[in-house]
Amino acid sequence: MNKGFIFSFEAAISMLLFGLMITMIFPMQAVSLKELIILQQENDLLKLWSINYPSQNEMEIDAKQLFSDTELFVNNNNVFFTGNKKDNSVSSEAIIFDNYLNETKVRVVVYFD
């Protein structure tokens, strides 16, 4: 009976040490919610534009107020770019219909560190 308990105790310690070694080999990556927040802001902006259908000038003003480093494309034409292009970016795209069902393809790209 003792041999079984000693073996189980040794096995538990071995598994614990093995688990600790695995966590040391593969360090946890830092979780950043910055991308998720930017994506949510882009989608909210596109939803607002789909409801109000603003002009390109109004879209520029809205995007500049919300994001510092951003690029706006309307029907695949670059409307404006502010700030600097950085290594990381998040992009959202939507098709917006006006009152006469004319479609406009809008893409917002936000660059961040």
Protein Blocks (a to p, Z undefined) as FASTA:
>chain_A
ZZmmmmmmmmmmmmmmmmmmmmmmmccddddfklmmmmmmmmmmmmmmmmnopafklmmm
mmmmmpmbdcddeehiafbdehjddfbdcddddddddfkopacddddddddZZ
